[in-house]
Amino acid sequence: MAGRLKPLDIERQTKPGKYADGAGLYLIITGPTSKSWSYRYWKDGKERWHGLGSLKDVSLKDARLARDAARLRVKGDRSTAGVDIVQERRKARDEMKAVEAKVVLPTFEECAEAYIRANWSSWSEKHRDQWPSSLKRYAYGRVTVHGFRSTFATWAEECTDYPDGVREAALAHKYKSETTAAYQRGQKLEKRRALMKDWAVFLTGANVTQFEDRRTG
């Protein structure tokens, strides 16, 4: 669907405001370098604004396509009822937080002890003496939250096939643009949920030696 906005005008416009393209699509400018797309609609008498991404990531053409797809979901058709996509995203985000909250992370000491038990029979007497004593002296009680984040990042990169963007989102790395951040969180929510479930399985049920084997394989 053709709209009122033109690519050149979009690039030149820097004045803060909401610029309508038509059929609910708006270009929202909050600063000279902060431009994003949003789909405006009403559901059950309530006004909603559904973010479609930053202008840096989403072109005018793609924004119109995204608007059309969002509009179809809101309106529904003969076989499918319309949905409140903003509320749906909020619900999915809340479910994601609930999944993450249920993941009980083992301590570094528990992970280390599991690794020792898994490899004890194959180690020499020297290794059996060195590993426990070295860990107690240099590691236990000194590992920080950053260490767990690094462990997660290493596992996600080397032992999974999830895209970089999904891994970064799971680590809660911040985007400069709040709109981009919201868009990225929403777009990657399902993949993040799957990633966190795999992480939970790895932490609670996977043998530590499997992780080591995949890294060296």
N, C-alpha and C positions, 0 to 999 in steps of 0.2 A: 504494500500500500504506500503510495507516494505521500509525502508530508510537506510541511511548510518550511522546515529547516533545510539549509543548504550546507554542504561540507565546508565551503570557504567561510561562510558566516560563522559556523561553529568554531572554526579555528581562530577567527579574529575576535570573537566576542569574549570579553573578560569581565564585564559588569555582573556582579552577583545577582542572581535571580533564577526564576523557573521559566524556561522557554518551551512552549508547546509545539510539538511536531504534528500532533493529531492522534485521534483514537486512543488517548490516554498516555501517550509517550511524551516525556519531558526531559529536556536537558537541564540539569541543575548545576549552576555555577556558584561556588562559595568563595572563590578566589581566582587569581590569574592562572594558576596551575592546577586548580581543583575543579574538574568537570566530570559529572557522572550522569548516568541514565536512570530514569525511574518510571515505572508504569503506575499510573493513578487510576484507581477504580473504587467502586462502592460495593459493599457486601453487607446485606442485612441492615441497610441504612447507615453503615459506617464507612467513612473515607479511609482508603488504604493506599500506601505508597510502597511499591515493591521494587527494590533495587535491582538494576540489571547490569551494573558494573561501571567501571571507570571508562571515560572516553579513551584513555591510553590503551585499554585492553579491548574495548568494544567499539567497532565502527558504527556509523549512522545506519548503514545497511543491516548490520548484525543486530543492532538495537531494535530496529523495526521488526526483524524476524523474531527476536526474543519477546517483544511486546505482543506480537500476534499469537505466539505460543502461550504466553501467560494469559492473554485475553480468552483464549479458547478454554483453558483450564478453569478460569473463573466462571465463564458462562455455561460450560458443559454442552452436551448435545443430547440427542434422543436416547442414547444408550448409557451416557455417563453424566452423573450429576455434577454441577459446578462446585468448586471448592474455594475456600478463602486461602489463597496461596501464602499470604503473609502469616496467618495463624498456623498454617501447616508447617511453615518453616520454623516458627517459634516452638511448636510442639516437637519437631524433630530435633531441634537444638536442646530442648529440655531432656529428651530421651537420651541424647548423646551424653549430656552431663551426668545423667543417672547411671549410665553404663560405666563411665569413667570413675564415678564415685564408688562403684562396687568393686573395682579392681583393688585388691589389697596387695600392695607391693611388698615383697619379702625384703628383709634388710640385706645389706651387702654381706654381712656375716653369714646369713642363712644361705645365700647364693654360693658363697665361697665354700661353706661346709658341704653343700650338695655336690659341688665340683670335686672336692677332695674325696668324698665317699665314692663317687662314680669312677674315679681314676686310681683309687688306693691300691687295688690288686695288681695294677700294671706298673706301679712305681717301685723304684729301688728304695732301700732303707734310708738312703741319704735324702731322697725327695720327700719321703714320709716325715722326716725330721724337719726339713727346711720349710716346707709349705706352711704347716700350721704355725710354727714359731715366727716366721717372717710376717705372716698376715696379722698375727696378734700384736706384733711389735710395730709394724709400719702402716697397717691399713684399718683394722677394726677401730671404730670410734672416730675416724678421721675422714671418712668418705662423706661428701656433701650431696645436696640435691643435684648440683651440677653434674656430679658423677653419674647419677641415675639418668639424667637427660642425655649425657654422652653415650651411656650404654644403650638407651633406647634408639638414639640416632644411628649408632653403629649397627644395631640389630636390624632396624628398618631399611637401612641402605644395603647391607650385605646379605640379608636373609629373606628379603621380600621383594616383590616387583611393583610396589606402590610408587607412583610418580613423585618427583621431588616436591611439588606443590602440596601434595597431601601430607607428606612427612613434615614439611615445614609448618603446615597448619596445625598438625597434631602437637607440635612443640610450642605452639602459640607464639611463633615469631611475629612481630608486629609489622604491619604495612604502614607506610607513611600516610596514606589516605584512609580515613575511617570508612569511607564508602567502599573502597576496594576491599578493605578487610572484611566488611559485612558480606560483600558479594562472594568473596573467596570462601568464607566460612559456610555460606549457604550452598554454594555449588559443590563443595567438597564434603558436605556433611555425611552423606551415605558412605563415601569411601573412607572417611575418618572413622566412622563407626566400625566398619569392617576391620580397619587397621588396629583399632584399640582392642577389638575382640581377639584378634590374632595375638596381640601383645599379651593379653590376659592369659590366653591359653599357653603361650610360651613361658610366662612367669610361674603359672600354677601347675602346669602339667608336663611341659617339655623337658626332656633330659638335657642337662647342660652340655653333654658331650655332642648332642646333635648340632648345637650352635657352633661348637668348635669345628666339627667335621665340615659343615657347610662353608665356614670361612676358609678352610684350608683346601677344600675340594676344587 
